[in-house]
Amino acid sequence: MKLSFKKRIATYNMFAIAILMAVAFIVIYAVVFYTSYKHLDDDITTEKIEVFNNLDWSGDEIIMNKMPEWEEAEHKQIEINPTFIQIVDIKGNTVFKSANLQENHFLFNPTIEKTTFYNAIINNQRIRQGQFPVFNNENKIIGQLTIGVSQQESYNVLHNLLIVLCLTYFFMLSVIYFILSFVASKAIAPVNELINSAAKINYANINSRLPVPQNDDEIQQLATTINELLNRLENSFYQQKQFTSDASHEMQTPLAAIKGIVEVLLRKPRTPEQYQTKLNEVVLQTDRLSLLFDQLLQLARLESNVLSVKKEKVVLDNVIQKIATTHQDFFKTNKINFHNNIPNNTIIQADEMLLERVLDNLITNAVKYNQPNGNVYCDWNAKQKTLTIKDDGIGIPPEQVSFLFDRFYRADNSRSSHIPGNGLGLSIVKRLCEMQNINITVESVETKGTSFHLVFND
């Protein structure tokens, strides 16, 4: 059975209160029960002392002394607070019994050697009995004394108390449940308000926020947390829209260029040299478009966590040297001096394939945005486990450094026309570093150069 949140609150609280009430009522009943029977047992014990004071014995024979107590009304009456007395000898023969016992006899256990209290019924009347062994001067049991008093009054009190407690218990639980349901409704009213407000939020009004209660409690924390989530979703929503817009723009540029070139070629016949020049331009624009699609695919795979990361021990110097060898002609073409200052056998924890893609992107960027006869340095700080890739190129304006890892962002628009790229490379680098638990930061001084710092965390 599925219960609403309000009913669950009321039910759980009712269970807790029911248990506490049950314990309290049981304690009350137990105290009254103990007090009632303790009072009866004390009366029996007092009567026993009086009887023993008037008993005597000779050997194994019990001798009854005549005393006024035997003739008291309480030993003759049956209906109103009677006291019953029975004395038997060691053989079970009755030595004495009070007049109010009439033809009845108390059942007794002849083997009892210590005082024992128990309940019995005589003439349909509930009796509390106490059985006491009678010892002679030689400390030998020569008989049994049984004294009984009516427990009907105590029984009635306990019986009525039990009925009252049970009725009160279920009545109070019923009332408490309705009270708890009302209180729970009031308690979760802010939650219902949050639900209603959240249900009205969609893509058209994603900038709307939930009302935050004034009370400093868990509901306020919930509303604040949901609003923070909505802030992140709104940012992601607008970033997604911006990403779509930028991707469309980046695709439109090479497509427009290809279309323009083809239209120019179709206007009139051209010389073979002119066709070759224009077709080379088409190839360049096609390569640019192909690179864009490839990087978009990489981003999609990274965001969907399709790539698995297998961190292992990697020799950093080998990875840097492999990239340097691959791009040796690229360095020469751009007149760049590459300096690999990584100590031999420097071991780090990373995914070698993903790390190679990160370093390849950073090193090629350091070359592309460098100056003729510039330098690219790869340095290692063993104490801080930090790899630094530094160039002495054109640098980045300080107000643009924080946007460097944004998708489709290129720091210097003036160089975008002659330096290939679309602003996705560093976004991919950032995501690849996050997947490997590598912290990447950037420092740059315009006209002085740029440094990327990679801190490797185990």
N, C-alpha and C positions, 0 to 999 in steps of 0.2 A: 504494500500500500504506500503510495507516494503522498507525502504531506507537504503543504506549502511551508515556506520559511517561517511565516507567522505561527502556524500550528506546531511546527517543530520546536520553536522557542517556547511556546506555552506548554507543550507536552514534556520537554526535557526539564523545565523548571518545576512542573507539577510532579514529575517523578522524584526529583530531589526533595521537594517539600513533603511528598507522601512518605518518603523514607524517614525523614526527620520527625514528622508527626507520629508515625508508627512507633519509632523508638521512644518518643516522649510518652505516648499513651501506654506502651508496654511497661515503661519504668513506673508510671503512675499506678497502673494495676498491680505491678509486682510489689510496690511499697505498701499499698493498701492490703494486699493478700498477706504479705509477711506480717504486717502489724496486727491484722485480725487474728491470725493463727498464733502469733506470739502472745497476744493477750489471753487467748484460751489456754495455751500451754502454761502460762504463768499462773492462771487460776487453778489449773489442775495441780501444778507443783505446790501451790500454797495449801490446797486441800490435802495433798499427800503428806505434808509435814504435820498437819493436825492429826491425821489418822495414825501415822507412825508414832506420834507422841502418846497414843493411847493403846498401843499394841505391846504385847509381851510374849514370851515364848519359853517353853521348857523343852529342851532338846529339840526334836523336830516338830513339836506341837505349838501352834499359834494360839495364844491366849488373848481373848477379847476382854478389855476392861470396859466397864460401863461408864459411859460419858454422855453429857447432855447433847454433844454434837450429833449423836446417832439419831436423836429425835427431832432434829431441826426440820422445818418445813421443806427446805430445799432437797432433803433426802427422801421426802415422801411424795412431793408433787411430780407430775409428769409433763404438764403442758407449759408451765411458766418457769423458765430458767432453772430446770432441774439439775441436780448433781447426783450422779449414779456412782455407787461404790460396790465393788465385789472383791472378796478375799477368798483365795483357794489355797489349800495346802499343797505339799509336794506331790501328793497323789492325785491332785485334780479335784478333790472334794471341796465343796463350797463351805467355807468357814463362816462367811458373813456376806450378805448382800443387802443393799438398801431397799426400803419398801417400794420405792417407785420403779424398781426393776420388775416387780411382780413375778410372772412366770418366765421372764426372759433371763438369759445368761450372756455375759460378755464372752466372746471368743478370745482366747489368749494363747500365747505361745509359751509352753512350759520351759523351753530351753533358753529363754531370754535371760541374759545376765546383766543387762544395763537398761536404763530408762529408754522407753520407746514410745513415740507418739504416732497415732494413725487415726483414720476416719472409719466410721461404721454407721449402721442404720438400725435403730430400735423403734418398733411401733411406728414405722414410717417417718421417724424423726432422725435427722442427721445428727450424729454424735461425734464429738472429738474425744478420743480416748488416750489415756496415758497408762502404760503398763510398767510397774515397778517391782523388781524382785525383792523379796523379804529375806534378810540375812539374820541368822542367830548370832550368838556371841562368838561362835567358832568360825564366823564368816562363811557359813554354809547356807545355801538357798533352801528355805523351808516352805516357801510359798510365793504366790504372786498377788500383788495388789493392783487392781484395775479401777481407775477413776474416769468417769466420763461426764462431759458437760455438753449441753446443746450447742451446736454450731449453726442452727437454722438461721439465726439472725445474721451471723457473719456471712453465711452462704447467700442469703437474700441480698445483702449489701453488695457482695462481690458480683452476684449475678446481674443485679440492676446496674452496677457500675460498668460491667462488660457491655451490656446492651447500649447504655448511654454513650460509652466511648466509641463503639462501632458505628452507631448512627451519626454521632458527631463527626467521626472521621470521614465517612463518605459524604456527608452534607458539606463539610468544610472543603473537601477536595473538589466537589462540584462548583462551589462558589469561587474557590481559588482559580479553577481552570478558566472560568469566564472572565475573572479579573485579569489573569495573565494574558488571555487572548486580547483583551482591550489594551493592556499595557504594551503588548508586542506590536499591535497595530500602530500605536503611537510611536513606538521605538523605530519601526521600519518605514515610517512615513517618508523620512528623507531619502531612503533607498528607492522607494517607489518614484519619488520626484526625480531622482537621478536616472532611473530607468526610462521614464517618460521623456526626459530631456535628451537622453542618448538616442532614443528611437527616432527623434526628429532630425538627427544629424545625418547628412548624406553628402555626396560629392558636390552638390550645389551650394551647401552652406557649411563646408568643412571647417570654416573659420569660427564656427559657433563653439561655445564651451559650456560645460556643465556648471550649474550654480554650486558654489562652495558654501556649506553650512558655517555658521559663526562659531559653533562649539568646536573646541579643539579636541576632537576624538577620532576614532577609526573611520567614521563616515567622511569626515573632512579629509583625512588622508587618502581615502578611496577616491573622492572627487578630484583631489589634487593630482593623484597618480594618473587617473583617466585623462585629465586635461593635459598633463605632460605627454601622455601617449598620443593624444590628438594633435599636440604640437609636432611631435615627430612624424605622425602620419601626414599632417598637412605639409610639412617640409618635404617629405618623401614624394607626396603627390605633386607638388610644384616642381620638385627636382625631376620627376618623371616627365612632366609636361615640358620642362625646359630641355630635358635630354632628347625627347622626341623632336622638339623644334630644332635643336642644334644638329641632331643626326640628319634630319631632313635637309637642313641647310648645307651640311657638309656633303651630302650626296648630290644635292642639286648643283653645287659648284662644278665638280668634274663632268657631270652629265651635260650641263649647259655648255661647258667648254668643248666637249666632244661633239655635241650637236652643232655648235658654231663652226668648228673646223670642217665637219662634213658638209655643211651648207655652203661654205666658201669653196670647197673642192667641186661641188656640183654646179656652180654658177657657169663655169667655162672650163675648157680643157686646160691642164697644167703640164708643166714639164716634169719629167721623172724626178728631178731633184726637188721640185716643189712638193710633189706627192710624198716623197720620202720624208721631207721635213715635217709636213703636216701629220703624216702617219706616226712619226716619232712622238709628236705632241699627243696624239691620241693614245699611244702606248703609255706615256707618262701619266696622263689623266686616268687611264684604266688601272694602272698600278696604284695610283692614289686611292681610287675607289675600292680596289681589291684589299688594300691595307686597311681601309676603314671597315669593310665588312669583316675582315679577320679579327680586328680589335673589338668590334661590337660582339662578335661571337665569343671571344675570350671573356669579355665582361659578363655576358649572359651566363656563361658556364661558371664563372667565379661567384656571381650573385646567387646562383641556384645550388651552390656547394656540390657541383658534380665532381670537381677535382678532389681527389683524396691526397692528404698530406702525409708523407712518410719521412719523418725526421730521423736523421742518422748522422753519424760522424762524417764530416766533409772536410777535406783538405782545401782551405780557402785559396792558397797560392795556386793550386792546380786549376781551380775554376777561373781565376783572374787571368792566368796565363793562357788558358784555352780561348777565352774571349779575345785577348790581345792578338793571338795568332790568327783567329778568324777574321778580325777587322784590320789586319796589318796594312792591306792596300787602302782601306778607308782612311787610316791615319796618314798615310803618305799623300793621298790625294788632297786631304785638307791641311797638310803641312802641320801635323800635330805631334808633339813629343809625348809618348806615353811612359809613365814611371810607375812600375810595380814595386812598391816598397813593403810588400807583405812578407814577413819572415817565413822561411821554409818550415813545413810541417805544422802550420797554424791550423788547429782543429776547432771546428765549430759544430753546433747541432742545427741542421737545416735539411730541407728537401733539396737535393742537389739540382734537380731539373728546374724547379721553381726558382731557386736562388739564381741559377744561371740566367733565367729570363729577366729577373730584377736587375742584376748587374749589367747585363747586355744593354738594357734600356737606358740605365743611368750613364754608362760609359759612352754610348753612341750620342746621347743628348749632350754630354760634356764636350764631345767633338763637334757636333753640329752648331752649338751656340758658343763656340770658342772663336778666337781670332787667329789669323795666319801666324804660324810659328809659335802657337800657344802650347800650353802644357796641360796634361791630365795626370793627376796623382791619385794613387790608391795606397792609403796608409792604414795601419792597424794599431789600435791601442789595446794591449793585452790586459791591462788592469781593468779597464771599463768594458772590455769585449766589444769594441766599437770599430767598425770599418768606415772610413771616410773616403768618399770619391770627390775630388776637388778639381776645379778648372780655374784658369785665370782669364775667362772669357768676358762677355759683355755684361753679365750679371742680370739681376732682376730688380726692378724698383721695389722699395721696402713695403709700399702699400699693396703690392700685388702678390707678395710671398704667401700669404695665408690662403690664396685661391689657387695655388699652384697644383694641388691634387684634385681639383674639381674637373668634372668631365667636360671636354671640348674647350678647356680654358688654355689660352696661350698668352704668356705674359707680355710679349712685345708684338703688337699688331704690325709694326713696320717691317718685321722680318718674316711674317707669315707667308708672304708671297713668294719668297725665294728659298725658304728653308722648308723642306717637306715635313709634313706632320699634321695632325688634326686635334691634338690636345687630349688624346685618350691614353697615351702611354703611361703618364705618371699616375693616372687613376688606377690602371692595372697594377702598377708597381705597388701602390698603397695597399690594394686589396691582397696581393700576393704576400706582402710583408705581414699583414694582419693574420693571414692564415698560418704563418710560420712563427707567430709570436715574436716578430721583429719590430722594434720601434724605429720608425724612420722620421727624421727631422731635416730641415733645410735651413741653411744660412746663406745669404747672398748680399753682396754690395755691388751696386750698379757701377759698371765699367771695371770692376775689380775681379769679379768671378763669383762662382757658386760652389757651395759644399753641401753634399748629402751625407748624413750620418746614420748608419745602421747599427743599432744596439741589439745584440743577440742575447735573448733570454732563454735559459735552459728549460 
